[in-house]
Amino acid sequence: MANYIQNIQGMFFIHIIQIYLHMLNNAIFLPVIVMAGMAYSISANKLTVLAACTGATLACLIYSAAGYTGVAMMSTFFILGSAATSWQRHKKQAFATVAETKNGRTVLQVLANAGVAGIAALVILFYPSFTYFIIPAMAAAFAAATADTLSSELGIIYGKRFYNIVSFRPDYRGMDGVISLEGTLTGVVGTCIIAAIYGLGFDWNQDFFFIIIAGTLGNLTDSVLGAVLERKGIIGNNTVNFLNTLTAALLFLAMKIIFI
């Protein structure tokens, strides 16, 4: 009798888990997550209204391709980026634009950081057979965006020595193409967080390390572009950020093809 009761309890527990997993596999929670993100980002002046709508559209697109794991990667980038930007903001006023400080980030800034992930989602929707390659490439793009934001926002605060990434000579804090050891390591931590979310949602394999490597190299590419092109006014920060995430995604694909 005792064994029969234990079996019934075990079956009930398994059934509850199956119901929970089924709930997570449908989109019932997506509108809540999206609406909450929009409300917070607008009320806290993190994003303009149009930028928040753009972010919501991208979140829905990414969900359709990568499920809640994709949304989690995007949300983590936004949360960590917002927290890093707000951290000791008074010490970074000289490096922030007036528009960004008062009104939040714009549509172009949202697309610069999450546009590559959105493109990856479209590729998956139109060519499902490429999912195996493209979803971790999407993660690499988010890893690079997270690394860029954390390394720049926190490197300004905690960096001890600042160097031009091209000449390796001492340079001024906050300038385009200037890095610090502390900021770079913080960026690596950011890539690890995104890679861990990917691993939890999909699989723990070599992709975890590829995402970290691609995200870090994308972040360093961002600094090189900043030193070589952005300082001269040839391209703007939005273009640099977009190329940062694109580079990370392409580097991941290259590693995946080479070591497959």
N, C-alpha and C positions, 0 to 999 in steps of 0.2 A: 504493500500500500504506500509506504514511504517513497519507494522508488518511482511508483506511478505518479505521485504528487510532484516529485522532483522533475520528472520528464515533462509534465504539464507546465510547470514553472519555466523550464528551459525553453519549451516551444513558445510559450507566451513572450518570453524575453526576446527571442529571435524575431518573433512577429512584430514586436514593437520597434526593433531596430530596422526591420524591412520597411515599415511604415515611415519611419524617420528618414531613411535614405530616399524613399520615393518622394517625400516632400521636398527634399533638397534637390532632386533631379528635375523638378518642374519650376516654372517661373513665378510661382505664387508670391515669393518674397522680393522679386526683382523690383516691382514698382515701389515698394516700401523703401528699399535701399536707395533707389534712384531719387525719389522724392525727398528723402531725408538728406541725401548728399547735396541736392540742389538748394534746399532750404538753408542748410548750414553755410554752404559756400557763399550764397548771396547775402545772408544776414551778417556774416562775419567779414564781409568784404574781401573774401578770398578770390572770388570770380565775379565778373560782371554778369548780368542776367543772360546775355547772349552766350557768354562763355560757359555758364552753367548749363544752358540748354544744349550746347554743343557737347559738353562732357557727358550729359545724360544720354544723348544719341549714341555717342561712342560706347558708353557702358552697355547699352542694349545690344549694339552690334557685336561687341566683344563677348557678351554673354551667349549670343546665338552661335558663336563659333567655339568658345572655350569654357562655357558654363560659368558656374560661380567661382571657379578658380581664376578665370580670367578677370572677373569683376574684382575678386580679392586682390589680385596683383595691381590693378588700376587704383583701387581704393587705398591700398597700402602706400603706393607712390604718392597719392594726393595727401594722405594723412601725415606721412613722414615729411613730405615737402612743406606742407603748411606749418607743421610744428617747428621744423628747422628754420623756416623763414621768420616765424614769430619769435623764436628764441633770441633773447637779448637784442631785440630789434633796434633799440636806441643806439647801440654800438655800430649798426649797419646803415644808418640813415644816409650817410654820405655816398653809399654805393647803390641805393635804391632810387628808382625813378619816382617822380611825384605821382604820376598816373597810377602806377602799380600800388603805391602806398595808400592812396585814397580810394581807388575804385576797384582794386583787385585785378587779377590777370585777365587778359583779353582772349577772344576767340582764337586769334593766331597763336597765342602762347599755348593754349590748350592743344591745338593741332600740332604745334611744334614738338610737344612732349608725348602726345598720345596718338598722333596721326599715323605713325608707322604701325602701331598695334591695330589701329582701325583698318589699315590696308591689309594687314595680315589676316584679319578676320574676314574681310571680303574674299581674299584668295581661298580661304578654307571653305567658305560658303559656296563658291563657284567651282572649286576643285577639291572636293572632300578627300581625295586620295592623297593630297599633300599635307593632311593634318599632322601626321607624324613628324614632319619637318617644321611646319609653320608655327604650331603652338609654342614650342620651346623658343623659336626665334622671336615670337611675340614677347615671351618672358625676358629674353635678352634685351629687347628694346626698352621694356619697363625697368630692367636692372640698370641700364645705362642712364636713363632719365633720373632714376632715384639716386644713383651715384653722383651724377652731375649736381643735383640740387643739394644733397647732403655735403658734398665736398666743398662746394662754393659757399654755402650759407654757414656751415659750421667751421670750415677752414679759416674763414675771416676772423672768427672769434678765438679759436684755439690754436691756430697756426703760430709757430715760433719764428720760423725763417721762411721767406717767400722767394721763389725762383721763377724766372722765365723758362717755360718748358722747352723752348727751342734753343736758347743760348745757355741755359743752366746758370745764368748769372743772377745775382740778387736783384729783385725787382719790387715794385710797390704792391702792397696788399690790395686786393680787390680789382686789380687791373686785368684786362682780358689776357688769357694765356699765362696767368701767374698761378702757380700751385704751391702747396706746402705738404710736407710729409703727413702731418696730422689730418689735413683735409682729404688727401688721397686715401689714407687708410680708412677714414670714415666712409668714403665712397665705396670702398671694398665691402665694408660691413653692410651697406645698403644693397649691394648686389647679392650678398649672401642671403639676406632676408627675402628678396624676391625669388631667388633660386629655391629657397626652402619652401616657400608657398607653392611653387610649381611642383616640387617633389612631393609635398603632402597631397596635392590635388591629383597628380598623375602618376609619377613613378620616380623612385630614387635610383638613378643610373648615371651614366657619364654626362648626361645633359646638365645635371646639377653643376658640375665643374665647368662645362662649356659656357653656361649662362654667366657664371662669375667672371670667367676670363673675357668673354665677349663684352659684357657690361663694363668691365674695368677698362678695356682697350677703347671702347666707345667713348667713355668719359675722358680718357687721355687725348683721344682724337678731337674732342670738343675743345680742349685746352690749346691744342696745336692750331686748330682753325681760328681760335680766338686770338692767338698771338700773331699769326701770319696774315689773316684776312680781315678779321673783325676790327682789329686795332686801326687798320688802314681805311676802314669804312667801305670795304668791298662787299661784305655781306653783313647782315644784322644778326642779333642774338637769336631770333626765332629760327633763322636758317641754320645757324650753328647747332642749335638744339635738335632740329629735325635731322641733320646729318649725323649727329651723335647717335641717335637711336637707330637710324638706318644703317650706320656702320656696324653697330652691335649686332643687329639682326643678320646682316650679310656675313659678318665674321662667324657667327654661330653656324650659319648654313655651310660655310666653307669648312669649318671644323667637323661638322656632322658628316659631310660628304667624304672628307679625307679619312676620318677614323671610323666610318660605318662598317 
